[in-house]
Amino acid sequence: MPVKRLKEFLDSHNVKYITISHSRIFTAEETAKSAHIPRREFAKTVITKIGGKIAMCVLPASRRVNLDLLKNVVESCNVAIANEKEFKDLFPLCEIGAMPPFGNLYGMDVFVDETLSKGEEIAFNAGSHRELIMMAYRDFDRLVKPKVTKFSIEI
């Protein structure tokens, strides 16, 4: 979903947001730092396979997915981080690693780490490594309806 389509979706739901353009950066940690956003508010999207089905895990830049915790949450032993070949075609207009955390628009489950849900705002890549969106977490929660749980650990 390119940034234009994402903005249209947010506008159609009367969501207030800001966009921030920045130089091309590839890691969530560097993006948060460059945009002067606390790492706990900058969300990174990690694509996983749960029981053979692709799902999104959304967590703060300051944390990483713990597969054992995720296995307990989804009650499945078949949980792994997906490789790019397994999901790149699902996001044809997005740069790999910059997918916005709106898995519901792609027909996939979205899990949000509880630490991210405690913040007032959420910022995330908007489909490219050059632009991000910041919005109220409550609006994100209302639109995505993620499963909020604990599946990450501090880096």
C-alpha positions as CSV (number, residue, x, y, z in Angstrom):
1,M,0.0,0.0,0.0
2,P,1.7,3.1,-1.1
3,V,1.6,6.2,1.1
4,K,-1.1,7.8,-1.0
5,R,-3.5,4.9,-0.6
6,L,-2.8,4.7,3.1
7,K,-3.5,8.4,3.5
8,E,-6.8,8.0,1.6
9,F,-7.8,5.2,3.9
10,L,-7.0,7.3,7.0
11,D,-8.8,10.3,5.6
12,S,-11.9,8.2,4.8
13,H,-12.0,7.3,8.5
14,N,-11.4,10.9,9.7
15,V,-8.1,10.1,11.3
16,K,-5.7,12.9,12.1
17,Y,-2.1,12.1,11.3
18,I,1.1,13.7,10.2
19,T,3.6,12.5,7.7
20,I,7.3,12.9,8.1
21,S,9.7,12.6,5.2
22,H,13.3,11.6,5.9
23,S,16.4,10.3,4.2
24,R,16.4,6.7,3.1
25,I,16.8,4.6,6.3
26,F,16.4,0.9,6.6
27,T,16.2,0.1,10.3
28,A,13.4,1.0,12.8
29,E,16.0,2.2,15.3
30,E,17.6,4.6,12.9
31,T,14.3,5.8,11.5
32,A,13.0,6.6,15.1
33,K,16.3,8.4,15.9
34,S,16.3,10.4,12.6
35,A,12.6,11.5,13.1
36,H,13.1,12.3,16.8
37,I,10.5,9.8,17.8
38,P,10.9,7.7,21.0
39,R,11.8,4.1,20.1
40,R,8.9,2.9,22.2
41,E,6.5,4.8,19.9
42,F,8.0,3.9,16.5
43,A,6.4,0.6,15.4
44,K,8.2,-1.9,13.2
45,T,6.3,-4.6,11.3
46,V,7.6,-8.1,11.4
47,I,6.0,-10.6,9.1
48,T,5.6,-14.1,10.7
49,K,4.2,-17.4,9.8
50,I,1.7,-18.9,12.3
51,G,0.5,-22.3,11.5
52,G,1.6,-21.8,7.9
53,K,-0.4,-18.5,7.6
54,I,1.2,-15.1,7.2
55,A,0.6,-12.6,10.0
56,M,1.9,-9.2,11.1
57,C,3.6,-8.6,14.5
58,V,3.8,-4.9,15.3
59,L,6.2,-3.9,18.1
60,P,8.3,-1.0,19.2
61,A,11.7,-0.3,17.5
62,S,13.3,-0.9,20.9
63,R,12.1,-4.6,21.1
64,R,12.3,-7.8,19.1
65,V,9.9,-10.7,18.6
66,N,10.4,-13.6,21.0
67,L,9.1,-16.7,19.2
68,D,8.6,-18.6,22.4
69,L,6.3,-15.9,23.8
70,L,4.5,-15.7,20.4
71,K,4.0,-19.5,20.3
72,N,2.3,-19.4,23.8
73,V,0.1,-16.5,22.6
74,V,-1.1,-18.3,19.5
75,E,-1.0,-21.7,21.0
76,S,0.9,-23.2,18.1
77,C,4.4,-24.8,17.9
78,N,4.5,-23.8,14.2
79,V,5.6,-20.2,14.5
80,A,8.5,-18.5,12.6
81,I,9.7,-15.3,11.2
82,A,8.8,-15.3,7.5
83,N,11.5,-14.7,4.9
84,E,11.1,-12.1,2.2
85,K,10.3,-14.5,-0.6
86,E,7.3,-15.7,1.4
87,F,5.6,-12.3,1.7
88,K,7.1,-9.8,-0.8
89,D,4.2,-10.4,-3.3
90,L,1.6,-9.6,-0.6
91,F,2.8,-6.0,-0.5
92,P,3.4,-5.2,-4.2
93,L,3.6,-1.4,-3.8
94,C,5.6,-1.4,-0.6
95,E,9.3,-1.5,-0.1
96,I,10.4,-4.6,1.7
97,G,10.7,-3.8,5.4
98,A,8.6,-0.7,5.2
99,M,5.1,-2.3,5.2
100,P,2.6,-0.2,7.3
101,P,1.1,-2.2,10.2
102,F,-2.4,-2.4,8.6
103,G,-2.5,-6.2,8.1
104,N,-6.3,-6.1,8.2
105,L,-6.1,-4.4,4.7
106,Y,-4.1,-7.3,3.4
107,G,-6.4,-10.0,5.0
108,M,-4.0,-11.0,7.7
109,D,-4.0,-11.2,11.5
110,V,-2.2,-8.3,13.3
111,F,-0.6,-8.8,16.7
112,V,0.5,-5.7,18.6
113,D,2.9,-6.0,21.5
114,E,1.3,-4.7,24.7
115,T,4.2,-2.3,25.3
116,L,3.3,-0.4,22.0
117,S,-0.4,-0.2,23.0
118,K,0.4,1.8,26.1
119,G,1.6,4.9,24.2
120,E,-0.5,7.8,23.1
121,E,0.9,7.8,19.6
122,I,2.2,5.4,17.1
123,A,4.6,6.1,14.2
124,F,5.4,3.7,11.4
125,N,6.8,3.4,7.9
126,A,4.2,4.3,5.3
127,G,5.2,1.8,2.6
128,S,8.6,3.3,1.9
129,H,11.9,3.8,3.7
130,R,11.5,7.6,3.1
131,E,8.2,8.5,4.7
132,L,6.4,7.7,7.9
133,I,3.1,8.4,9.5
134,M,2.4,9.4,13.1
135,M,-1.1,9.1,14.5
136,A,-3.0,8.5,17.8
137,Y,-2.7,4.9,18.9
138,R,-6.4,4.8,19.7
139,D,-7.2,5.5,16.1
140,F,-4.8,2.7,14.9
141,D,-6.5,0.3,17.4
142,R,-9.9,1.3,16.2
143,L,-9.1,0.8,12.5
144,V,-6.9,-2.4,12.7
145,K,-8.4,-4.1,15.7
146,P,-5.2,-5.9,16.5
147,K,-4.7,-8.7,19.0
148,V,-2.8,-6.9,21.8
149,T,-0.6,-9.3,23.7
150,K,3.0,-9.8,25.0
151,F,5.4,-11.3,22.5
152,S,8.5,-9.2,22.5
153,I,11.6,-8.6,24.6
154,E,13.9,-5.5,25.0
155,I,16.8,-5.4,22.6
